[in-house]
Amino acid sequence: MKFMSLDFKHTEADGTFEGYASLFNREDLGRDIVMPGAFRESLAQRGARGIKLLFQHDANQPIGVWTVLQEDTRGLYAQGRLMREVAKAREVMALMRAGALDGLSIGFRTVKARRDKASGVRRIDKIDLWEISIVTFPLLPEARITTTKQKPFVSGPPTEREFERWLTRDAGLTRGEARAVLRSGLSGLKALRDAGRGMTTEAHLAARMREAARALRS
C-alpha cells in the first residue's frame, strides 16, 4: 500500500474529483520509488473500472468508481466519482470538502522490483494494481490533487487559459503546441511541426483531439 497526499479544494456536486494516485521517480517514506511504466500492464488488463475505489482499503466499503486511470510523464493520473447513493460515500464527500480527508493509497502486488543494497531504496518496475482507496494519512506529500473534475465548458465559452489547459491535459498537446493552436489554429501547429518542434503528423493530432472530444461528451 502506498499513500498519496491530496489537495481537495472542493468536490463537485456529483462527487467527481481528479488527481494523481502515484508519482514516478519519487522516493516515499517507505524507501520505495515507483518507476514509469509500472502500471501499464495492469491498466491494460483491468481498465479503470476493474480497479476498485475503496474507503480505507476496506473491501466491504466500495464508495465509487474510477472513470479514468492512465499513466503520464508525472505518474498515475486518476479521475474518480463518489456514489452519492451510498451513505459512506456521502460521508467521505463531506469530509473531503472539509479538508479532513486528503489521502490516496494504492493497494497492489509487486511483480518486479530491485533494491539498491547501499541505499536500501527499492525501485518498483511492475505493479499489479488492485484498488485505490481514499484514506486519512498520506505517505508521499508531493502527490496532489490538481483540481476537482467537472465537465468542461458547461457554464459558457472557456477562457483562453481554460482552453489551453484542456488542450494540454485532455488533448495531450505540449504547452508550446497548445499556444500555437491558440495563436493561429491548426496552421500554427503545422508551422511548429514544420520547424521540427511540434506534432509529427496531422493524423496523430486528430486522434488526440477525438479522444479529448469524447471526454467533453462523457
C-alpha positions as CSV (number, residue, x, y, z in Angstrom):
1,M,0.0,0.0,0.0
2,K,1.3,3.4,-0.9
3,F,-0.2,6.6,0.5
4,M,-0.5,9.8,-1.6
5,S,-1.5,13.2,-0.3
6,L,-4.3,15.1,-2.0
7,D,-5.3,18.8,-2.0
8,F,-9.1,18.8,-2.2
9,K,-10.3,22.4,-2.9
10,H,-13.8,21.0,-3.2
11,T,-15.7,18.2,-4.8
12,E,-18.3,18.6,-7.4
13,A,-22.0,18.1,-6.6
14,D,-21.9,14.7,-8.4
15,G,-18.8,13.6,-6.4
16,T,-16.2,13.8,-9.1
17,F,-12.6,14.6,-8.5
18,E,-9.2,14.1,-10.1
19,G,-5.5,13.9,-9.2
20,Y,-2.5,11.6,-9.0
21,A,-2.6,8.2,-7.2
22,S,1.1,7.7,-7.6
23,L,4.1,9.8,-8.7
24,F,7.0,8.4,-10.6
25,N,10.7,8.7,-9.6
26,R,9.8,10.0,-6.1
27,E,11.1,8.2,-3.0
28,D,8.4,7.8,-0.4
29,L,8.7,7.3,3.3
30,G,8.8,3.5,2.9
31,R,12.0,3.9,0.8
32,D,10.2,2.9,-2.4
33,I,10.3,4.5,-5.8
34,V,7.6,3.7,-8.5
35,M,9.2,3.7,-11.9
36,P,7.5,5.0,-15.2
37,G,5.5,2.2,-16.8
38,A,4.9,0.3,-13.6
39,F,1.1,0.3,-14.0
40,R,1.0,-0.2,-17.8
41,E,0.2,-3.9,-18.0
42,S,-2.2,-3.9,-15.1
43,L,-4.2,-1.0,-16.5
44,A,-4.3,-2.6,-19.9
45,Q,-5.6,-5.8,-18.4
46,R,-8.2,-4.4,-16.0
47,G,-9.0,-0.9,-17.2
48,A,-10.2,1.9,-14.9
49,R,-13.5,0.1,-14.0
50,G,-11.5,-3.0,-13.0
51,I,-9.7,-1.1,-10.2
52,K,-11.8,-0.6,-7.1
53,L,-12.4,2.7,-5.4
54,L,-12.5,1.9,-1.6
55,F,-12.5,3.6,1.7
56,Q,-9.5,2.9,3.9
57,H,-8.7,-0.3,2.0
58,D,-11.8,-2.0,3.3
59,A,-13.2,-4.4,0.6
60,N,-16.6,-4.1,2.3
61,Q,-16.7,-0.3,1.6
62,P,-16.6,0.5,-2.1
63,I,-17.6,4.1,-2.4
64,G,-17.4,5.0,-6.1
65,V,-15.8,4.2,-9.4
66,W,-12.6,5.2,-11.2
67,T,-13.6,6.7,-14.5
68,V,-10.0,7.4,-15.8
69,L,-6.7,5.8,-14.8
70,Q,-3.8,6.4,-17.0
71,E,0.0,6.9,-16.8
72,D,1.5,10.1,-18.0
73,T,5.0,11.5,-17.6
74,R,4.3,12.5,-14.0
75,G,2.6,9.4,-12.6
76,L,-0.7,7.6,-12.3
77,Y,-3.4,10.1,-13.2
78,A,-6.8,9.3,-11.7
79,Q,-10.4,10.6,-12.2
80,G,-13.0,9.2,-9.8
81,R,-16.6,9.7,-8.9
82,L,-18.1,9.1,-5.4
83,M,-21.5,7.5,-5.5
84,R,-24.0,9.8,-3.7
85,E,-26.4,6.9,-3.4
86,V,-24.0,5.2,-0.9
87,A,-24.1,6.6,2.6
88,K,-20.4,6.1,3.3
89,A,-19.6,7.9,0.0
90,R,-21.7,10.9,1.1
91,E,-19.8,11.0,4.4
92,V,-16.4,10.8,2.6
93,M,-17.5,13.6,0.3
94,A,-18.4,15.8,3.3
95,L,-15.0,15.1,4.9
96,M,-13.1,15.8,1.7
97,R,-14.9,19.1,1.3
98,A,-14.0,20.0,4.9
99,G,-10.3,19.0,4.4
100,A,-10.5,16.2,6.9
101,L,-9.7,13.5,4.3
102,D,-6.9,14.2,1.8
103,G,-5.1,11.0,1.1
104,L,-5.0,8.3,-1.5
105,S,-3.4,4.9,-1.1
106,I,-2.8,2.2,-3.8
107,G,-3.4,-1.4,-3.0
108,F,-1.2,-3.6,-5.2
109,R,1.1,-6.7,-5.6
110,T,4.7,-6.1,-6.5
111,V,5.5,-8.0,-9.7
112,K,9.0,-6.7,-10.4
113,A,11.3,-4.6,-8.2
114,R,15.0,-4.1,-7.5
115,R,16.6,-2.9,-4.3
116,D,19.8,-0.9,-4.0
117,K,21.9,-2.6,-1.4
118,A,23.8,0.5,-0.5
119,S,20.9,2.9,0.0
120,G,18.1,0.4,0.7
121,V,15.9,2.1,-1.8
122,R,13.6,-0.2,-3.8
123,R,12.6,0.6,-7.4
124,I,9.3,-0.9,-8.4
125,D,9.2,-1.6,-12.1
126,K,5.9,-3.5,-12.4
127,I,2.8,-3.3,-10.3
128,D,-0.4,-5.4,-10.2
129,L,-2.9,-2.7,-9.2
130,W,-6.0,-4.0,-7.3
131,E,-7.5,-0.9,-5.8
132,I,-7.1,2.8,-4.9
133,S,-8.5,4.0,-1.6
134,I,-9.3,7.3,-0.1
135,V,-7.5,7.3,3.2
136,T,-6.6,9.5,6.2
137,F,-2.8,9.6,6.2
138,P,-0.5,10.3,3.2
139,L,3.0,9.0,2.7
140,L,4.1,11.0,-0.4
141,P,3.2,14.7,0.2
142,E,4.2,15.7,-3.3
143,A,1.3,13.9,-4.9
144,R,-1.5,16.4,-5.0
145,I,-5.0,16.7,-6.5
146,T,-4.7,19.2,-9.3
147,T,-8.4,20.1,-9.4
148,T,-11.8,18.6,-8.9
149,K,-13.2,17.2,-12.1
150,Q,-16.1,18.7,-13.8
151,K,-17.4,18.5,-17.4
152,P,-15.6,21.2,-19.4
153,F,-17.1,24.4,-20.6
154,V,-20.7,23.7,-19.4
155,S,-21.1,27.2,-18.0
156,G,-20.1,29.0,-21.2
157,P,-17.3,29.6,-23.6
158,P,-13.9,28.9,-22.0
159,T,-11.3,31.5,-21.3
160,E,-8.0,31.3,-23.2
161,R,-6.3,29.8,-20.1
162,E,-9.1,27.2,-19.6
163,F,-8.9,26.2,-23.3
164,E,-5.1,25.9,-23.1
165,R,-5.4,23.7,-20.1
166,W,-7.9,21.5,-21.9
167,L,-5.6,21.2,-24.9
168,T,-2.6,20.1,-22.7
169,R,-4.5,17.9,-20.3
170,D,-7.1,16.2,-22.4
171,A,-5.8,16.6,-26.0
172,G,-2.3,15.7,-24.9
173,L,-0.5,18.7,-26.6
174,T,2.6,20.3,-25.1
175,R,2.3,23.8,-23.8
176,G,4.1,25.2,-26.9
177,E,1.7,23.3,-29.2
178,A,-1.4,24.5,-27.3
179,R,-0.2,28.1,-27.5
180,A,0.4,27.6,-31.3
181,V,-3.2,26.5,-31.6
182,L,-4.5,29.4,-29.6
183,R,-2.5,31.9,-31.7
184,S,-3.1,30.5,-35.2
185,G,-5.2,27.4,-35.1
186,L,-4.1,24.3,-36.9
187,S,-2.0,26.3,-39.3
188,G,0.1,27.5,-36.3
189,L,0.5,23.9,-35.1
190,K,1.6,22.9,-38.6
191,A,4.2,25.7,-38.7
192,L,5.5,24.5,-35.3
193,R,5.7,20.9,-36.7
194,D,7.5,22.1,-39.9
195,A,10.1,23.8,-37.6
196,G,10.8,20.4,-36.1
197,R,9.3,21.3,-32.7
198,G,5.8,20.1,-32.8
199,M,3.5,17.2,-33.9
200,T,4.8,14.8,-36.5
201,T,1.6,14.1,-38.3
202,E,-1.9,15.6,-38.5
203,A,-3.3,12.1,-38.0
204,H,-1.7,11.9,-34.6
205,L,-3.2,15.3,-33.7
206,A,-6.6,14.3,-34.9
207,A,-6.5,11.1,-32.8
208,R,-5.7,13.2,-29.7
209,M,-8.4,15.7,-30.4
210,R,-11.0,12.9,-30.9
211,E,-10.1,11.4,-27.6
212,A,-10.4,14.8,-25.8
213,A,-13.7,15.4,-27.5
214,R,-15.0,12.1,-26.1
215,A,-14.1,13.4,-22.7
216,L,-16.2,16.5,-23.3
217,R,-19.2,14.4,-24.0
218,S,-18.8,12.0,-21.1
